[in-house]
Amino acid sequence: MLLFRSEEHLGRWLVKPGRQRGETLSLDQQWKLAQRWFAGRHLPGWQKRDAAQAEEVFRSVGLTSDFWRLVS
């Protein structure tokens, strides 16, 4: 994961040969994703999400492109 200050900063990074733009998340999306992804992991009964549940977490923070699809 790489962090950039702005779209302009990302654009300057992309100028070098071989670099490609991947998925981007806002800081707000990253924070919401972390909160939802790690919620409850400290509890004894926590169980790993299946792919459909993981996709729902992604969708809940606006991550809807093909990159975030885990279920065919």
Secondary structure, DSSP 8 states (H G I E B T S, - for coil): ----SSHHHHHHHHTSTT--------HHHHHHHHHHHHTTTTSTT-----HHHHHHHHHHTT--SGGG----
